[in-house]
Amino acid sequence: MREVRVIADDGSQLGIIPTSEALRLAQEKGLDLVEVAAAADPPVCRIMDYGKFKYQQQKKQQEARKKQTVIQVKEIKVRPKTDEHDYQTKLRHIRKFLEEGDRCKVAVFFRGREVVHKDRGARILERIVVDLGELVKVEQEPRFEGRIMNMMLAPSVKKKV
């Protein structure tokens, strides 16, 4: 007959007793016998209301999910020939994303022979960083991949709750 270490529903130790005796004790109290540490020698079992335990565990997970914040990565696309007004509009969007606590990926797209003028794309990205100033932290320096120059920006201050 196999023996188990039993913990009562109030948290006190009942000691090492046979499994059948532990089951009988649990049934007398109208509770379940739950194995909590199978690897221990002897295995550890607890007398508890398993349904209530699962419910409380589920509620804790829900609370944890409620408290976590999901940081999204927003993307803004710019061209080397982007005009001043369009630039200011895109800059406002980037500022709004960063103030909301999201990260922002700024991509400069080059078409056709524009790819020869990589310096124009780099200037646009530098200008964005300068115009945003203290609000932004460069997470990834401008990097060229194919016909796209990418830069990742993150808010320098935490999101205001």
N, C-alpha and C positions, 0 to 999 in steps of 0.2 A: 504494500500500500504506500502510495506516495505522500510525502508530507510537504506542507507549505508554511511559510511565515505569514501570519495574518495580521492585518492592521484593521482595527474596528472603524466604524463610521464616524466616531468622534476623534479619530487620529491616534488613539492609544494602541500600543502593541499587545496583541493577545498571545504572541509566542508562536512556536512551531507546533502545528497540530496536523492530523491527517486531513486529506482533502475532503473526505465525506463529512467529517465533523465540521469543517469550515463551511461547507455548503449548507449543512443543517442550521448553523448559527445565522447565516445570511437569510435563509428562508424564514426562520423564526421572526426576524426583524422586518421581513417583507422587502428585503433589498437583494442586490445581486453581488456575486463574488467575482471580482474582476482581477485578472492577472496583470500586475503593473510592471514587474521586472522578471521576465522569463529566464534571463541569463544568470540570475543570482542562484546561489546554492544554499539553502533550498529556494525555489521560486517565491517571489513576494506577491501576495494577493491582498486586495483591499475590499472591504464590505462597503458598498455604496449603491446609490440609485443611479444606474448607468445612463438611463434616459435623461435624467436631470443633468448629469455630468456632460453628456454630449451637447445638450441644449446650451449650457453655460459656455462650453468651448466655442460653439458656433457664434454666440453673442460676442465673445471676446474678439474673434476673428473679424466680425462685422465692424466693431468699434475701431480695430486697428486699420481696416480698409478705409473707414471714414476719415481718420486722422491723417492718412498719407496723402501727399500731394503728388500729382502726376505732372512732371515737367515735359512739355511738348517741344519739339523742334519745328519751328516755323521756317519757311523758305521764302526768300525774296530774290527775284530774278532781275538782273540789270544787264544792259547792253553797253558796249564802249561808247556808243553815240547817244546815250540817254540824255535828253534835254534837261535843263535846270528845273523846270516846273515838275516834270515826272520824277526827277531825282528827289526833290523836296517831299513829294507825296510818298515815295518809297521810304524815305528817311523817317517820316512821321509814323508809318506802319511799323518799321523796325523799333522805334522808340516805344510805341504802344505795346508791342510784343514783350520787350525787355521789362517794361514797367509791370506787366502782368506776371513776370517771373519766368517766362518761357525763354528758351535758347533760340537763336536765330541764325540760320545759315544763309549767307549772302553769296549768290552765284552770278558771275559775269559771263554771259554767253557770247561767244565769238562766232560770226558767220562769215563764210567765204574768206576773203583776203584780210578781214579784220584781225585774224589770228597773228598776223605779222606784228601788230601793235599791242603786244602784251603789256607794255608799260602803261598804256591808257587804262587798262583794266585794273592794274595795280594801283594807279593814282586814284581811281574811283573808290576802291576798297580803303585806301589810306584816308581819303577824305571823309568817308563814312565814320571811321574810328575817331577822327579829329572832331567832326561835327557832334558826335554823341558824347564825347568827353568822359566825364566821371561816371556816367550811367552804364558804360559798357566795359567789359573785360574780354580781350581777345583770347579765345579758348584754342583756336587753331589758326595759325598764321596763313596768309593767302598761299594757296597751293594750286598748281596747274595740272589738270587731268583732262587730256584730250583737247576739246575745244571749250572747256569750262574752267574758270578760275574760281575756287571756293575759299570761303573764310567762315569760321564758326565764331559767333559772338555769344557771350553769356552775360546776364545781369551782374553788375558788380556788387549790388546790395540785395539783401533778401527781400522777398515779396512782402509787402505790408498787408497784414491781416485786418 
